[in-house]
Amino acid sequence: YTQAFLGVVLVIAFLLVLLADKFLKTYDVHTPEVFALMLFSLAGSVAMLGFGNLAMLFLGVELLSIPMYILAGSDKRNLLSNEASLKYFLMGAFASAFLLFGIALIYGASGTFDLAELGQYVQANTTSLPAMFLAGIVLIIIAFGFKVSAAPFHFWAPDVYDGAPTIVTMFMATIVKIAAFGTFLKLFMTAFAPIAGSYSLVLAALSAMTMTIGNLSAIFQNSFKRMMAYSGVAHAGYLLLGLLVATKAASSAVLFYGLSYGVATVAAFAVLLLVFYKTDSEDTDAFKGLATKNPLLAIAATISMLSLAGIPPTAGFFGKYYLFSLTINSGYTWLAVIGILNSLISVYYYLRVVIFMYTGQPKDDKALEIPVLYSLVIGICTLLAIVFGLAPSLLMDVLG
C-alpha cells in the first residue's frame, strides 16, 4: 500500500522537478532552496504514507506542510504570494491543532498510538467506545478536511492556489492531496472501519458538499489557476467517496484516481506555464487560438481537460467509474448520483478551455515553441492518461 501510493507521489514529483528549473528562473528565488524545501515536503509524504502510529502521522503532516507554507510565499516581491503564504500557514496551523487534539483524545480513550493496536481496540469495543474516542475521530476528519480543501474547509484554497508560484500550486494540487488521501484512507481503513457507521454520514455530507461547491464555483472563474483550485476542491469530494467506503477495493480506486488526476493536472498546468511565458496572462482567455499556434500542445491540453472531466477513453473516466461503483455497492446510490451530476457540471468549465483553444483568435500569429523538458513532461502525462484509460487494470491490479 505504502509503496504504491509513494510510487505515484514520486512519479508526479519527478515530473514537477523537470518543469521547475525554467519557471523558477523567472522569479527572484534561490533555486536550490526551493528544491530542498520540495525534498523536505516529499520526506513528509513518505512519513505520512508509511506511518505506523499516530505520532508519526502528525510528524509527517507537519514535515509535509511547513515547507509548503514557505514555498507558497517564495515569490517574495508579489503581494499575492505573501498573502497566499500567510493564509496557508494560518489554515494549516488550525488544521494541525485539530489533528493533534483529535489524536490526543483517541490516545486518552485507547491508551495507544500504534495503528494496529488501535484497530484491535476498536474491534474489541465496537459497541462501547467512549464519546471521547468518537470526538477524536470527528476532529481528525475536520483536520483532514482542511488539508485536502474539502468544503466547508476549502476557503483558503482559491487564494493560495492563485497567489503561489504555479510550480508550488502544482505541488499542492497533486502531491499534497494524494499523500493526504492515501494517509487518511490508511488510518480509517486500518483503525476505524469497524465503526464506519458512526461517521459515515458526516463523510457522505462532506463529499456531496465538496463536489457541489467546487464545481459550481469553478464555473464562474476567469483565472485558470482559480478554476483549477475549485476543480481540486471538487476532486477532493470524489476522493472522499473512497474514504467513505474504506475497503481494499477503495484503496485501489483512490490510487488510480490519484494518478489520473495528478497527471492530468500536471499537464494542464504545464500548458498554462507555456501560455504564461507567451502572453503573461493566467486567465482562461490566454488559451485562445492555442490550436493555431501549436496543435500538438492543444491536443495534450484537451486530453488533460477530458480526463479531469471524466470523459472516456481517458484515465479520469475509469477513476470516477470505480469510485461511483464502489459507492453504489456500499448503499450510497444517492451520493453516486450527486457525483455523476457534478461530473456533468464540470464538463462545462473544462470544455470552455478546449473551445477557447480551437475557436478563439490568438493575439499574434507566432508559433508557440515548447522546451524539450516541457515536451517530455506533457508527453508522459498525456500518454499515461490515454494508456490507463484504455487499460486501467495495469494500475488497479497493483493493490489486488
Steps between C-alpha positions, in 0.01 A plus 500: 500500500767748604723415205216538250388842625857617545578389146221724365624791712861460384405471132309828521784662700747397229283663234474821703877520545544485123270802465631699793842624390390725211205630698698585814753698298225756433471568875737661746557178692793271576420189300696254721303614804171441318605148403618433857161607637325278245722211615408564865134500403545173311664353810185598687288312248720191553449524877126549456443212261719262699382594849442226755386714791316827545807691622678426171185604313510843666875541436451405136218752455715775649805406295286508187325827587763733645718514182183566300423811709840638401472395135161669465668833581820438305414772246597761759429810287144391427244606760265222390772244572558650846126491565483138382780401737334666799157351429644154440700522823205614711262239361769233530560595862128462576497162323805381695335605827185303416708198398713507815198544725322214325804273542519598868136407558542167322811424704321599820222253424703211359839540672697440178641682200572178309280455194465121529423516872250776433322277250487219755362737763223619270416143397473392864288799607282560195184553701650668805746760376516808724373833369854637526617251237222595258572869558863430407391347170286807422795733570724292272238523223493880543882517482494278193238729341733798540798314354320384183284815462170320551195723544427684725873512586606599148491880512878534512557297183407746219709787640796275582493323162469833319768685696766231529750446215349259250752223573405517867132496407562183300676345800210583732234388253658162433759369748353651816147389412594145395725447804229630734230275355730196501590565863152556637356212298761275665400633843127453450536166323733352762368646825149639462332272244305293760315814615456660157129544572584753771652752259388387151222757479748778580734387222208462257381854574855636463539321166170628357566853621859503372410373152214744459668813636822431311336449160246782530772745609735396217240599240534869582882524501692688231841424649620156392677443833188588700295275276744217566488579873124451511542200271740358762234556765251305288747215447554485876126434522529207259796358693302523824281224356795265535548605861131437563523143369847434653556149362787336313318565173460864603876532551556383141237744372652792694848407374375490141306824537800669662729416208245592232423831673868569563628452144208694351559788740874508431435507123242778534728718712798431272299634207401799714869572568579502128202726430608727787851534357343610172212723613591594860144404594356216710137553395307243300484757218875457453433155349316653202642382169744252656409240236618743232832568671580143600250224410683227697496711816128564454437126462692427821307770687172363362582148623582634847172695514303195383670283762419748778140508380484120501433448129611171336739370380713687755615375840276752677191317376598171663614681815148633551340178379676291767419744781135536397462120466639443848274769639190340345601152619538639853143627501563868429326517164376853570857618553617338176215681316620830647851416384384423145299823483804693620714333234255630240530850644879482482486426127387859443804679639753244376365508144488879511882496503501252211260718300724802558797305363327400177268792425658807661717744314865517615651841576780432252586243235837398641545128569522391863825315555524228764825435692623141488431427867147639472441283193619198698279570803189581297561195280537267801186637668297473181624147434415388855152655475432303181671172598322471835178604331531211255647248747405602856577154637873579467471713813186361664667160545795648693322481837304188410 
